[in-house]
Structure formats: C-alpha cells, structure tokens
Amino acid sequence: MQERSSIHDAAFDRGLITFDDQYQLVVSGLLRKAASTVRSLQAAFLDNEGKAITLPDKFLPDQSFLQVHRDTIFLC
C-alpha cells in the first residue's frame, strides 16, 4: 500500500477505512460510493483495498485496538 498520509489518517479517524486482522485496508461503503466518481479517492483508497500496510520493524499495530475500531468506529 502507498505511504500513509493525512488523508488516510483522517479517513481512519472518521471510520471510513479500517484494517483487518492481516493489516489489509478495508474501505467503508460510504467512502466506496464517494470514491466511485472521484479519481483521487479511487487512487488513495479503492486501488489499495485489500492490500496490507507496510508494518514497522517494532511495535506492530495493536490487534485489539483495530478490533475495537472495526466494532465501534468503522462505518461498514
């Protein structure tokens, strides 16, 4: 997946994207609908859906935090 940016951070914080147990990008239906007509959103999100993020050498993202994010913040 391409490098992290402020647009990805904002989308994550707003529940428009999340990551599965394999750290692969999952896009919400709401963002998918908006991105279907905006090429920059397609490139930033839809083109990367299902791709895993590049993991750091230390301090992996916490799976329990990601589960809470998927359960309480992500907008399916």
C-alpha positions, 0 to 999 in steps of 0.5 A, a space after each residue: 500500500 502507498 505511504 500513509 498520509 493525512 488523508 488516510 489518517 483522517 479517513 481512519 479517524 472518521 471510520 471510513 477505512 479500517 484494517 483487518 486482522 492481516 493489516 489489509 485496508 478495508 474501505 467503508 461503503 460510504 467512502 466506496 460510493 464517494 470514491 466511485 466518481 472521484 479519481 483521487 479517492 479511487 487512487 488513495 483508497 479503492 486501488 489499495 483495498 485489500 492490500 496490507 500496510 507496510 508494518 514497522 520493524 517494532 511495535 506492530 499495530 495493536 490487534 485489539 485496538 483495530 478490533 475495537 475500531 472495526 466494532 465501534 468506529 468503522 462505518 461498514 
